[in-house]
Amino acid sequence: MPQHARPRQWLILGVLCISVFLVAVDNTIVNVALPSLARNLHASNSALQWIVDGYSLPFAGLLLAGGGLADRFGRRRVMQLALVGFLFFSLFAAFSHNVAQLLTARALMGASAAFIFPATLSVLSVVFADPGERAKAFGFWGATAGVAIAVGPIAGGALLAHFWTGSIFLVNAPLILIDIVAIWAFVPESKSPQRRRLDGGGLILGTFGITALVLAIIEGPAWGWRSPTTLALFATAAVLTTGFTRFEMRRAGPLLDVRVFSNRVFSSSAGAIATNFFCLFGFIFLVTQYFQLVRGYSALSAGVRTLPFAATVMVTTPLGATAALKVGTRFVVSTGLVLTAVALFWMSAIGARTPYFGPVVESMIVLAIGFSLVNAPSTAALMETLTPEQIGAGASVNETTRELGGTMGVAVIGSVFSSLFGPQVRTALEPFLVHGLSTAQLSTAQSSMLAAQVTVAHLPPHLRPDLDNRVVSAFMDGLHRGCIVAGMTALSVAILVFFNLRQAPTPAKAVDAAVSA
């Protein structure tokens, strides 16, 4: 504990870290439950993508608005109200009976999270007035968020080993109740002295633009990439995001000051952060299904098998900021993205029976090191470019790029997977339409790995081994292509970062900003 820190300050930090953990862990805890959800709710691959993105998309879309409303109406009040909503919608998710109910619950959970997350950081800035104490508090805050994301699959697997699928949402309830009471008892109320009007136009244009883009990407494999609906959604996304940019540039108090992206260091740093989470969320989406549906591991075993990644992130996270101060941000961040690309290319070469202790574990460790090298230094470089008046908005942009990167990772990599998996399953099973397989069964089999396995199980026994192998081969081809696309993305951004991220943050600001990553 710092010499001048008061015990009450650190008690407040502990309470806020509970809030951060609650909203961060829901980004990844659901991934290990995807096979169970596919089985229980008859969810297609696109529905599984929406179950993951249904949380992160409104989370990202409302972060800037959530921070602004908390600053205006009181951070403690907004956090408590949002936690009540988070509790209610978690219960709704736990007892959902179909995909539509679960998607609605997840979206409302994400919207609630957007009003919790930024307020915690603002409260810390008020409570910890001393820069040294504040930097350490931000370090605990950032570590809590990182650990929550990393341990989500492990926690989900442990719950599914003993309880029903809804338990991954219900487990939040006791902790949320404790957090609400603790915030009321210990966290002081605070507001921003500047009372800006809510930028409703920017909020609508930005949120609907990103939603249209994600919808087109996720549903493209099923609708057809050249279908009128898909093309119309892409066009709508382009119009809305362009309108958002122009609208924000004209406003005196914009939701997002898009002018900061004209700075190459800022835009390169934001791109590196988004790419980092793009690759991570896409990887977790596929690898948890690979462990369960291809390797046959239980949900608990699948979660435990992500432990090398989680443990490595915990150990190596502080190294990124330290290395950036010694050898430069540009070199560290670009190296981290190259390592991420190497890990994903490595994963693209694994097979259905590749030993776990070998390429699988080794690639996860390399991915974790790459993730850690990118995360903190990129945040430090991003914050270094901002004026004091832009620091708050910059922190919100940092969080928004993370969530949007993760959302797009699941959407893009999941759709790359579906574009290969579905046609290959159709080719394998189509000859059996004349032997009792219905058109509806064939269509269902293309929607997800589990559906294909169930369909094959109803065919004559002597045909199953060969068809099972072909279904697994289709899954592996989709996984390989998804990893290659993610790896190429990381490699491309690494090159851009190397040539554009030329300014290293000053030591003082780097440490202060990096630990808050």
Summary of the structure (lengths in Angstrom):
residues: 517
radius of gyration: 22.6
end to end distance: 20.3
largest distance: 78.9
contacts: 1951
relative contact order: 0.13
helix: 83%
strand: 0%
